């Protein structure tokens, strides 16, 4: 018998591979199943036993016979455990329910033969006590056929779940199957040498690298399917059974970002883990096969036919689940869900997720319920949204969006001191489309940033033309959406557009509504500070209309506030309204901010604003928004 240690390198490679993956993706390693962990441990045990038995056999010391014999028995036990644990891990990945007898009976038979069969019949090997000569028994071939049997079981499972496994995993499995067959043939042709250790080590190494690193389908934090794994599992399920009665559900934590900011990322993760547990429980308890996963930062999805389970989840308060972990934190946490009932002929998973996502967006602003299914009304709204999105793209190309300007005047002199740029959509039929019909839609899909930059460029071009013609220009405020703040490179884009027309940055006022300041304060402060430092005037629109955190003003680079026109409605007949408005004005002045009062529509309102000595005023009483072409003629108000 030829003894060699050179295949131990392959076993060491398994250990190194596992350690590298643990270092690169520590959270993923934490979620390794017990089957994969046992598989890695078996590979380490095999490597140690292989090295030890060869070492003792080379020593040829009869005094070590019992130790050597015992190590050889353990060697064959580990050899028998490998395919069993590997198959269990593979079945677990595919979500396949297997008949335990099919795998356990061969395993128990191999273990029995490894111990008692060898002790009484030298079934696997014979070790001479005097010469320490080692010879193989007939059982060595039985091991090979046992491996071949398990390989066929795994191959059958792989064929059933090939849609879920993906191209990379399937190719890797085909490679391992071919290597296993090659190993069997090699052992038959060259019984004096063995490459089984190399095959086992390479198999485990490839499993760790491909299944747990290269083609990751598991979410690091929760252990559920990630987006890739969820879509694959749904695709597989849809091609295996009838989907009648199934629904695609999206579930989301309400204001997750705010939760992280107020309570810390650690508590945010606890909430995600508890919701993940709830979602998985719903999937596991469904009567028919269900698939679940975490497909986004705070978004989960489940494909199931159990609407009762879904409605139960929707009615539940997630506070019940996080009460103990978050004791002492007075932040209410809830979730909402949007669903889409799968119809005959549906096979596009991304489209189903889009429909469920639209129902999710619809219910997110509804305080009467926290769950909604994509129905006829939502479908019409969704189709309207898609139609508007397509029209907007064409409208920008055809320059159907026109910039209107509404003057902002000095309260005392009534002279024009600046203007607000307002976008108006005049379609090919020369009909004006109300901004409320398209701005909210564009804010939801993020396309509003392109429109806002379009308006900014139109304003800059207009100011440049007026300057070149010798027309006196005034600063113009351009409205930006909350969505724009999160747009990568928005500061650089704004500066580039203004510099393109060689304008002084102070001629452009960046206007953001107060409601935009309610989320992700850190990002807003950073963005506005960069713009302020670059010379732009920063304005807060609708001041006083939301739930202002007054403490944030000490960090906000705000120059001007616009007081919401809401305060001016029937103000002459409302003593309380007058008190509130006066308080807001005084607060703004004490903060050192300039004030624009908008929405002035009557002489009485104007007279009252003059008494408050607000610097600037805007409203229909002086001028309505007008096409930019006639704005230079409007020098004074009234």
C-alpha positions as CSV (number, residue, x, y, z in Angstrom):
1,X,0.0,0.0,0.0
2,X,1.4,3.4,-1.0
3,X,1.1,6.1,1.7
4,X,1.1,9.8,0.9
5,X,0.4,13.1,2.7
6,X,0.2,15.2,-0.4
7,X,-3.7,15.2,-0.4
8,X,-3.7,16.7,3.1
9,X,-3.2,20.1,1.3
10,X,-6.7,19.8,0.0
11,X,-8.1,19.3,3.5
12,X,-6.1,22.3,4.8
13,X,-7.6,24.3,1.9
14,X,-11.1,23.6,3.3
15,X,-10.2,25.0,6.6
16,X,-8.6,28.1,5.1
17,X,-11.6,28.6,2.8
18,X,-14.0,28.5,5.7
19,X,-11.9,30.9,7.7
20,X,-11.6,33.3,4.8
21,X,-15.3,33.3,4.3
22,X,-15.8,33.8,8.0
23,X,-13.6,36.8,7.9
24,X,-15.1,38.4,4.7
25,X,-18.8,37.6,5.6
26,X,-18.9,37.1,9.4
27,X,-22.7,37.6,9.6
28,X,-23.3,35.0,6.8
29,X,-21.1,32.5,8.7
30,X,-23.2,33.0,11.8
31,X,-26.3,31.9,9.8
32,X,-24.6,28.8,8.5
33,X,-27.0,25.8,9.0
34,X,-25.9,23.0,11.4
35,X,-25.5,20.7,8.3
36,X,-22.9,22.9,6.7
37,X,-21.1,23.4,10.0
38,X,-21.0,19.7,10.5
39,X,-19.7,19.2,7.0
40,X,-16.9,21.6,7.6
41,X,-16.1,19.9,10.9
42,X,-16.1,16.5,9.2
43,X,-13.7,17.8,6.6
44,X,-11.3,19.0,9.4
45,X,-11.7,15.6,11.2
46,X,-11.0,13.7,7.9
47,X,-7.9,15.8,7.3
48,X,-6.6,15.1,10.9
49,X,-7.4,11.4,10.7
50,X,-5.9,11.0,7.3
51,X,-2.7,12.6,8.4
52,X,-2.6,10.7,11.7
53,X,-3.2,7.2,10.2
54,X,-0.6,7.7,7.5
55,X,1.9,8.9,10.1
56,X,1.3,5.8,12.3
57,X,1.4,3.4,9.4
58,X,4.8,4.8,8.2
59,X,6.2,4.3,11.7
60,X,5.5,0.6,11.5
61,X,5.6,0.3,15.2
62,X,3.6,-2.8,16.5
63,X,3.2,-1.0,19.9
64,X,0.9,1.5,18.1
65,X,-1.3,-1.1,16.6
66,X,-4.4,-0.4,18.8
67,X,-4.2,3.4,18.3
68,X,-3.7,3.0,14.6
69,X,-6.6,0.5,14.3
70,X,-8.9,2.8,16.2
71,X,-7.9,5.8,14.1
72,X,-8.6,3.8,10.9
73,X,-12.0,2.8,12.2
74,X,-12.8,6.5,12.9
75,X,-11.4,7.4,9.4
76,X,-14.0,5.1,7.8
77,X,-16.8,6.4,10.1
78,X,-16.1,9.9,9.0
79,X,-15.8,8.8,5.4
80,X,-19.4,7.3,5.7
81,X,-20.8,10.5,7.4
82,X,-19.6,12.8,4.6
83,X,-22.2,12.1,1.9
84,X,-25.0,11.9,4.4
85,X,-24.4,15.3,5.9
86,X,-23.7,16.8,2.5
87,X,-27.0,15.5,1.2
88,X,-28.9,16.9,4.2
89,X,-27.3,20.3,3.6
90,X,-28.3,20.2,0.0
91,X,-31.9,19.2,0.7
92,X,-32.1,22.0,3.2
93,X,-30.9,24.5,0.7
94,X,-33.5,23.4,-1.8
95,X,-36.3,23.1,0.8
96,X,-36.8,19.5,-0.2
97,X,-38.5,17.1,2.1
98,X,-36.8,13.7,2.0
99,X,-37.6,10.2,3.2
100,X,-35.1,9.7,6.1
101,X,-35.0,6.0,5.6
102,X,-33.6,6.3,2.1
103,X,-30.5,8.0,3.5
104,X,-30.3,6.7,7.1
105,X,-30.5,2.9,6.3
106,X,-27.4,3.1,4.0
107,X,-25.7,5.3,6.5
108,X,-26.4,3.0,9.5
109,X,-25.3,0.0,7.5
110,X,-22.0,1.7,6.6
111,X,-21.4,2.7,10.2
112,X,-22.2,-0.8,11.4
113,X,-19.8,-2.3,8.8
114,X,-17.1,0.3,9.6
115,X,-17.0,-0.8,13.2
116,X,-18.3,-4.4,13.7
117,X,-17.9,-5.5,10.1
118,X,-14.2,-4.6,10.2
119,X,-13.5,-6.0,13.7
120,X,-14.9,-9.4,12.9
121,X,-14.4,-9.7,9.1
122,X,-11.8,-7.1,8.1
123,X,-14.4,-5.7,5.9
124,X,-12.7,-2.4,5.1
125,X,-9.1,-3.1,5.9
126,X,-6.7,-5.5,7.6
127,X,-3.9,-4.3,9.8
128,X,-1.2,-6.9,10.7
129,X,-0.2,-6.7,14.4
130,X,3.3,-7.8,13.8
131,X,4.3,-6.1,10.6
132,X,1.8,-3.2,10.7
133,X,1.0,-4.0,7.1
134,X,-2.2,-2.3,5.9
135,X,-4.3,-3.9,3.1
136,X,-7.7,-2.8,1.8
137,X,-10.8,-5.0,2.1
138,X,-13.8,-5.3,-0.2
139,X,-15.6,-2.7,1.8
140,X,-13.5,0.0,0.1
141,X,-15.5,-0.5,-3.0
142,X,-18.7,-0.5,-1.1
143,X,-17.8,3.1,0.1
144,X,-17.4,4.1,-3.5
145,X,-20.8,2.8,-4.5
146,X,-22.3,4.3,-1.4
147,X,-20.9,7.7,-2.5
148,X,-22.3,7.0,-6.0
149,X,-25.8,6.3,-4.6
150,X,-25.8,9.6,-2.5
151,X,-24.5,11.5,-5.6
152,X,-27.5,10.2,-7.6
153,X,-29.9,11.3,-4.8
154,X,-28.4,14.8,-4.8
155,X,-28.4,14.9,-8.6
156,X,-32.1,14.0,-8.6
157,X,-32.8,16.8,-6.1
158,X,-30.7,19.3,-8.2
159,X,-32.7,18.5,-11.3
160,X,-36.0,19.1,-9.5
161,X,-34.7,22.5,-8.1
162,X,-32.6,23.6,-11.0
163,X,-34.5,26.9,-11.4
164,X,-33.8,27.8,-7.8
165,X,-30.1,26.7,-7.8
166,X,-29.1,29.0,-10.7
167,X,-26.4,28.5,-13.3
168,X,-23.3,28.8,-11.1
169,X,-24.5,26.3,-8.5
170,X,-25.7,23.8,-11.1
171,X,-22.4,23.9,-13.0
172,X,-20.6,23.4,-9.7
173,X,-22.8,20.4,-8.9
174,X,-22.3,18.8,-12.3
175,X,-18.5,19.3,-11.8
176,X,-18.6,17.5,-8.5
177,X,-20.7,14.7,-9.9
178,X,-18.2,14.1,-12.6
179,X,-15.3,14.2,-10.1
180,X,-17.2,11.7,-7.9
181,X,-17.6,9.3,-10.9
182,X,-13.9,9.8,-11.8
183,X,-12.9,9.0,-8.3
184,X,-14.8,5.7,-8.4
185,X,-13.2,4.7,-11.7
186,X,-9.8,5.8,-10.4
187,X,-10.1,3.7,-7.3
188,X,-11.1,0.6,-9.3
189,X,-8.2,1.0,-11.8
190,X,-5.6,2.1,-9.2
191,X,-6.5,0.5,-5.8
192,X,-3.1,1.1,-4.3
193,X,-3.5,4.9,-4.3
194,X,-6.4,7.1,-3.3
195,X,-7.7,10.5,-4.3
196,X,-10.8,10.3,-2.1
197,X,-9.4,12.8,0.3
198,X,-8.8,15.3,-2.5
199,X,-12.3,14.8,-3.8
200,X,-13.9,15.3,-0.4
201,X,-11.8,18.4,0.4
202,X,-12.5,20.0,-3.0
203,X,-16.2,19.3,-2.7
204,X,-16.5,21.0,0.7
205,X,-14.3,23.9,-0.4
206,X,-16.5,24.5,-3.5
207,X,-19.7,24.2,-1.4
208,X,-18.4,26.9,1.0
209,X,-17.2,29.2,-1.7
210,X,-20.0,28.9,-4.2
211,X,-23.0,28.4,-2.0
212,X,-22.0,30.8,0.8
213,X,-19.9,33.4,-0.9
214,X,-20.0,33.7,-4.7
215,X,-23.7,33.0,-5.3
216,X,-25.2,34.2,-2.0
217,X,-28.9,33.8,-1.8
218,X,-29.2,34.2,2.0
219,X,-29.7,37.5,3.9
220,X,-26.8,38.2,6.3
221,X,-28.9,39.5,9.2
222,X,-32.1,37.4,9.2
223,X,-31.0,34.1,7.5
224,X,-34.0,34.4,5.2
225,X,-33.7,34.4,1.4
226,X,-32.4,37.7,0.0
227,X,-33.8,39.2,-3.1
228,X,-32.0,36.8,-5.4
229,X,-32.9,33.7,-3.4
230,X,-36.5,34.8,-3.0
231,X,-37.0,35.4,-6.7
232,X,-35.4,32.0,-7.6
233,X,-37.5,30.2,-5.0
234,X,-40.7,31.8,-6.3
235,X,-39.8,31.0,-9.8
236,X,-39.2,27.4,-8.9
237,X,-42.5,27.1,-6.9
238,X,-44.5,28.6,-9.8
239,X,-43.1,26.0,-12.2
240,X,-43.9,23.1,-9.9
241,X,-47.5,23.6,-8.8
242,X,-50.7,25.4,-9.5
243,X,-50.7,29.0,-8.1
244,X,-54.5,29.4,-7.8
245,X,-55.2,31.3,-4.6
246,X,-51.6,32.4,-4.1
247,X,-50.7,36.0,-3.3
248,X,-47.5,38.0,-3.4
249,X,-47.1,40.1,-0.2
250,X,-44.7,42.9,0.6
251,X,-44.3,43.9,4.2
252,X,-42.4,46.9,5.4
253,X,-41.5,48.6,8.7
254,X,-43.1,52.0,9.1
255,X,-40.5,54.8,9.2
256,X,-37.6,52.3,9.6
257,X,-35.0,55.0,8.9
258,X,-36.4,57.2,11.6
259,X,-36.4,54.3,14.0
260,X,-32.7,53.7,13.4
261,X,-31.9,57.4,13.9
262,X,-33.9,57.7,17.2
263,X,-33.2,54.3,18.8
264,X,-30.0,53.2,17.2
265,X,-29.1,50.6,14.5
266,X,-28.9,47.8,17.1
267,X,-32.5,48.2,18.0
268,X,-33.5,48.5,14.4
269,X,-31.8,45.2,13.7
270,X,-33.9,43.7,16.6
271,X,-37.1,44.8,15.0
272,X,-36.0,43.4,11.6
273,X,-35.1,40.0,13.2
274,X,-38.5,39.9,15.0
275,X,-40.4,40.7,11.9
276,X,-38.3,38.1,10.0
277,X,-39.3,35.5,12.6
278,X,-42.9,36.4,12.2
279,X,-42.8,36.2,8.4
280,X,-41.0,32.9,8.5
281,X,-43.5,31.5,11.0
282,X,-46.3,32.5,8.6
283,X,-44.6,30.8,5.7
284,X,-43.9,27.6,7.7
285,X,-47.5,27.3,9.0
286,X,-49.1,27.7,5.6
287,X,-50.9,24.6,4.4
288,X,-49.2,24.7,1.1
289,X,-45.6,25.5,0.1
290,X,-44.8,29.2,0.8
291,X,-41.6,31.2,0.1
292,X,-40.4,34.2,2.2
293,X,-37.4,36.5,2.2
294,X,-36.0,39.9,3.1
295,X,-35.8,41.7,-0.3
296,X,-34.7,45.1,0.9
297,X,-33.4,47.0,3.9
298,X,-36.7,47.1,5.7
299,X,-38.8,45.2,3.2
300,X,-39.9,41.5,3.4
301,X,-41.9,39.4,1.0
302,X,-43.9,36.2,1.2
303,X,-45.5,34.2,-1.6
304,X,-48.3,32.1,0.0
305,X,-51.9,31.0,-0.5
306,X,-52.7,31.7,3.2
307,X,-54.6,35.0,3.2
308,X,-55.8,34.2,6.6
309,X,-52.2,34.2,7.9
310,X,-51.5,37.5,6.0
311,X,-54.5,39.2,7.5
312,X,-53.6,38.0,10.9
313,X,-50.1,39.4,10.5
314,X,-51.6,42.7,9.3
315,X,-53.9,43.0,12.3
316,X,-51.0,42.2,14.7
317,X,-49.0,45.0,16.3
318,X,-45.3,44.6,16.0
319,X,-45.0,46.4,19.3
320,X,-46.2,43.1,20.9
321,X,-43.0,41.5,19.6
322,X,-40.5,44.2,20.5
323,X,-41.8,45.3,23.8
324,X,-39.2,43.4,25.8
325,X,-36.1,44.1,23.6
326,X,-36.9,47.8,23.5
327,X,-38.0,48.5,27.0
328,X,-37.6,52.1,27.9
329,X,-37.9,53.4,24.3
330,X,-41.1,55.3,23.7
331,X,-41.1,54.9,20.0
332,X,-44.1,53.2,18.4
333,X,-43.2,50.7,15.8
334,X,-45.7,49.3,13.2
335,X,-45.7,47.7,9.8
336,X,-47.8,47.7,6.8
337,X,-48.3,45.2,3.9
338,X,-49.4,45.3,0.3
339,X,-50.5,42.3,-1.6
340,X,-51.2,41.1,-5.1
341,X,-53.5,38.1,-5.8
342,X,-51.9,36.1,-8.6
343,X,-54.0,35.7,-11.7
344,X,-54.0,32.9,-14.3
345,X,-51.2,33.4,-16.7
346,X,-49.0,35.5,-14.3
347,X,-45.4,34.4,-14.5
348,X,-43.4,37.6,-14.1
349,X,-42.2,37.7,-10.4
350,X,-40.8,41.2,-10.7
351,X,-44.2,42.4,-12.0
352,X,-46.0,40.8,-9.1
353,X,-43.6,42.4,-6.6
354,X,-44.2,45.8,-8.4
355,X,-48.0,45.4,-8.0
356,X,-47.6,44.4,-4.3
357,X,-45.2,47.3,-3.9
358,X,-47.7,49.7,-5.3
359,X,-50.4,48.4,-2.9
360,X,-47.8,48.9,-0.2
361,X,-47.2,52.5,-1.1
362,X,-50.9,53.1,-1.3
363,X,-51.5,51.7,2.2
364,X,-48.5,53.5,3.7
365,X,-50.5,56.8,3.8
366,X,-53.7,55.2,5.0
367,X,-54.3,55.4,8.7
368,X,-57.4,53.2,8.7
369,X,-55.7,50.0,7.8
370,X,-52.2,48.7,7.4
371,X,-52.8,46.1,4.7
372,X,-54.2,46.5,1.2
373,X,-54.4,44.2,-1.9
374,X,-53.9,45.4,-5.4
375,X,-57.5,45.8,-6.6
376,X,-59.3,47.6,-9.4
377,X,-59.0,51.0,-7.9
378,X,-55.3,50.6,-7.2
379,X,-54.8,49.1,-10.6
380,X,-56.3,52.1,-12.3
381,X,-54.1,54.4,-10.1
382,X,-51.1,52.3,-11.0
383,X,-51.9,52.5,-14.7
384,X,-52.3,56.2,-14.4
385,X,-49.0,56.4,-12.7
386,X,-47.2,54.5,-15.4
387,X,-49.0,56.6,-18.1
388,X,-47.9,59.8,-16.4
389,X,-44.3,58.5,-16.1
390,X,-44.2,57.8,-19.8
391,X,-45.8,61.1,-20.7
392,X,-43.3,63.0,-18.4
393,X,-40.3,61.5,-20.2
394,X,-41.7,62.6,-23.6
395,X,-42.8,66.0,-22.1
396,X,-39.2,66.8,-21.1
397,X,-37.9,65.8,-24.5
398,X,-40.6,67.9,-26.2
399,X,-40.0,70.8,-23.6
400,X,-43.7,70.8,-22.6
401,X,-42.7,71.9,-19.1
402,X,-42.8,75.7,-18.9
403,X,-41.4,77.8,-16.1
404,X,-43.8,80.3,-14.6
405,X,-42.6,83.0,-12.2
406,X,-44.5,84.5,-9.2
407,X,-43.0,87.7,-7.9
408,X,-42.0,88.1,-4.3
409,X,-42.3,91.7,-3.2
410,X,-40.9,94.0,-0.5
411,X,-43.8,94.4,2.0
412,X,-43.3,98.1,2.5
413,X,-42.3,99.3,-1.0
414,X,-44.2,96.6,-3.0
415,X,-41.2,96.4,-5.3
416,X,-40.3,93.1,-6.7
417,X,-37.2,91.7,-4.9
418,X,-37.2,88.1,-6.1
419,X,-39.4,85.4,-7.7
420,X,-40.4,81.8,-7.2
421,X,-40.1,79.4,-10.2
422,X,-43.1,77.2,-10.6
423,X,-43.3,74.4,-13.2
424,X,-46.4,74.2,-15.5
425,X,-47.0,71.3,-17.8
426,X,-48.7,72.4,-21.0
427,X,-49.3,69.3,-23.2
428,X,-49.4,69.0,-27.0
429,X,-53.1,69.9,-26.9
430,X,-52.2,73.2,-25.2
431,X,-53.9,72.0,-22.0
432,X,-52.4,72.7,-18.6
433,X,-51.9,69.7,-16.4
434,X,-52.3,70.3,-12.6
435,X,-49.0,69.8,-10.8
436,X,-50.8,67.7,-8.1
437,X,-51.6,65.2,-10.9
438,X,-47.9,64.4,-11.6
439,X,-45.6,65.8,-8.9
440,X,-46.5,63.2,-6.2
441,X,-46.1,60.4,-8.8
442,X,-42.6,61.7,-9.8
443,X,-41.6,61.9,-6.1
444,X,-42.5,58.3,-5.6
445,X,-40.4,57.0,-8.5
446,X,-37.5,59.4,-8.1
447,X,-38.0,61.0,-11.5
448,X,-38.8,64.3,-9.9
449,X,-35.0,65.0,-9.6
450,X,-34.7,65.1,-13.3
451,X,-37.6,67.5,-13.6
452,X,-36.2,69.8,-10.8
453,X,-32.9,70.0,-12.5
454,X,-34.7,70.7,-15.8
455,X,-36.4,73.7,-14.1
456,X,-33.2,74.9,-12.6
457,X,-31.5,74.9,-16.0
458,X,-34.4,76.7,-17.6
459,X,-34.2,79.4,-14.9
460,X,-30.4,79.7,-15.3
461,X,-30.7,80.1,-19.1
462,X,-33.5,82.7,-18.6
463,X,-31.3,84.7,-16.1
464,X,-28.3,84.5,-18.4
465,X,-30.4,85.8,-21.4
466,X,-31.8,88.7,-19.4
467,X,-28.3,89.6,-18.1
468,X,-27.0,89.6,-21.6
469,X,-29.9,91.8,-22.8
470,X,-29.2,94.3,-19.9
471,X,-32.4,93.5,-18.1
472,X,-32.3,93.8,-14.3
473,X,-32.5,90.4,-12.7
474,X,-33.6,89.3,-9.3
475,X,-32.9,86.1,-7.4
476,X,-35.1,83.2,-8.3
477,X,-36.0,80.4,-5.9
478,X,-36.2,76.9,-7.3
479,X,-38.2,74.2,-5.5
480,X,-36.4,70.9,-4.8
481,X,-38.1,67.8,-3.5
482,X,-37.2,65.7,-0.5
483,X,-36.2,63.0,-2.9
484,X,-33.6,65.2,-4.5
485,X,-31.6,65.3,-1.2
486,X,-30.9,61.6,-1.4
487,X,-30.0,61.8,-5.1
488,X,-26.3,61.0,-5.4
489,X,-24.3,64.0,-6.6
490,X,-27.2,66.5,-6.4
491,X,-24.9,69.2,-5.0
492,X,-22.5,68.8,-7.8
493,X,-25.3,68.7,-10.4
494,X,-26.8,72.0,-9.1
495,X,-23.4,73.8,-9.1
496,X,-22.5,72.5,-12.5
497,X,-25.8,73.8,-14.1
498,X,-25.4,77.3,-12.5
499,X,-21.8,77.6,-13.4
500,X,-22.6,76.5,-17.0
501,X,-24.4,79.8,-17.4
502,X,-21.8,81.8,-15.4
503,X,-24.3,83.0,-12.8
504,X,-23.6,84.2,-9.3
505,X,-24.7,81.5,-7.0
506,X,-26.6,84.0,-4.8
507,X,-29.1,84.5,-7.7
508,X,-30.4,81.0,-7.1
509,X,-32.4,80.2,-3.9
510,X,-32.8,76.5,-3.0
511,X,-36.3,76.0,-1.7
512,X,-37.3,72.9,0.3
513,X,-40.6,72.3,2.1
514,X,-40.6,71.9,5.9
515,X,-42.0,68.3,5.6
516,X,-38.8,67.3,3.9
517,X,-36.9,68.1,7.1
518,X,-38.7,65.3,9.1
519,X,-36.5,62.4,7.9
520,X,-32.8,61.7,7.7
521,X,-31.8,65.1,9.2
522,X,-28.1,64.3,9.0
523,X,-28.2,63.9,5.2
524,X,-30.3,67.0,4.7
525,X,-28.0,69.2,6.9
526,X,-24.9,67.9,5.0
527,X,-26.4,68.6,1.6
528,X,-27.8,72.0,2.5
529,X,-24.5,73.0,4.2
530,X,-22.6,72.2,1.0
531,X,-25.0,74.3,-1.0
532,X,-24.9,77.2,1.5
533,X,-21.1,77.2,1.6
534,X,-21.2,77.3,-2.2
535,X,-23.1,80.6,-2.0
536,X,-26.7,79.5,-2.6
537,X,-29.5,81.0,-0.4
538,X,-31.4,78.3,1.4
539,X,-35.2,78.6,2.0
540,X,-37.7,76.6,4.0
541,X,-41.1,76.5,2.4
542,X,-44.4,76.0,4.3
543,X,-42.7,76.9,7.6
544,X,-45.1,76.1,10.5
545,X,-47.2,73.7,8.5
546,X,-45.5,70.6,9.8
547,X,-44.2,69.3,13.1
548,X,-41.0,71.4,13.3
549,X,-38.3,70.2,15.6
550,X,-37.2,73.7,16.7
551,X,-33.9,72.3,18.0
552,X,-32.8,71.4,14.5
553,X,-32.6,75.1,13.4
554,X,-29.4,75.6,15.3
555,X,-27.7,73.2,12.9
556,X,-29.7,74.1,9.7
557,X,-28.1,76.5,7.2
558,X,-31.4,78.3,6.6
559,X,-31.5,81.9,5.4
560,X,-35.2,82.4,4.6
561,X,-38.5,80.9,5.8
562,X,-41.8,81.1,3.9
563,X,-44.8,81.0,6.2
564,X,-47.5,78.7,5.0
565,X,-50.5,80.4,3.5
566,X,-52.7,78.2,5.8
567,X,-52.2,80.7,8.6
568,X,-53.8,83.5,6.4
569,X,-57.1,81.8,5.7
570,X,-59.8,83.9,7.3
571,X,-57.1,85.3,9.6
572,X,-59.0,88.6,9.9
573,X,-61.9,86.7,11.6
574,X,-59.7,84.4,13.7
575,X,-58.1,85.7,16.8
576,X,-56.4,82.3,17.5
577,X,-55.0,82.3,13.9
578,X,-53.6,85.8,14.4
579,X,-51.9,84.7,17.7
580,X,-50.3,81.7,16.0
581,X,-49.1,83.7,13.1
582,X,-47.5,86.3,15.3
583,X,-45.8,83.7,17.3
584,X,-44.3,82.0,14.2
585,X,-43.1,85.4,12.9
586,X,-41.5,86.3,16.2
587,X,-39.8,82.9,16.4
588,X,-38.4,83.2,12.9
589,X,-37.1,86.7,13.6
590,X,-35.4,85.6,16.9
591,X,-33.7,82.8,14.9
592,X,-32.3,85.5,12.6
593,X,-34.2,84.4,9.5
594,X,-35.7,86.5,6.8
595,X,-39.5,86.0,6.3
596,X,-41.6,85.6,3.2
597,X,-45.4,85.4,3.8
598,X,-47.1,83.6,1.0
599,X,-50.8,83.3,0.1
600,X,-51.7,86.9,0.6
601,X,-55.0,87.4,-1.3
602,X,-56.8,90.4,0.3
603,X,-56.1,93.9,1.3
604,X,-56.9,93.1,5.0
605,X,-54.3,90.3,4.9
606,X,-51.7,92.6,3.4
607,X,-52.4,95.3,6.0
608,X,-52.0,92.8,8.8
609,X,-48.7,91.5,7.4
610,X,-47.3,95.1,7.2
611,X,-48.1,95.5,10.9
612,X,-46.1,92.4,11.7
613,X,-43.2,94.0,9.7
614,X,-42.4,90.8,7.7
615,X,-39.8,91.6,5.0
616,X,-41.3,90.0,2.0
617,X,-44.7,89.0,0.7
618,X,-46.1,86.8,-2.0
619,X,-49.6,86.0,-3.2
620,X,-52.4,86.4,-5.7
621,X,-53.2,89.9,-4.3
622,X,-50.1,91.2,-6.0
623,X,-49.5,88.8,-8.9
624,X,-50.3,85.3,-10.0
625,X,-47.6,83.0,-11.5
626,X,-46.9,84.3,-15.0
627,X,-45.0,83.0,-18.0
628,X,-41.3,84.0,-17.7
629,X,-41.5,86.0,-20.9
630,X,-43.7,88.7,-19.4
631,X,-42.0,88.7,-16.0
632,X,-39.5,91.5,-16.7
633,X,-42.4,93.9,-17.3
634,X,-43.7,93.2,-13.7
635,X,-41.6,95.7,-11.7
636,X,-43.9,96.5,-8.8
637,X,-46.8,94.6,-7.2
638,X,-50.4,95.5,-7.7
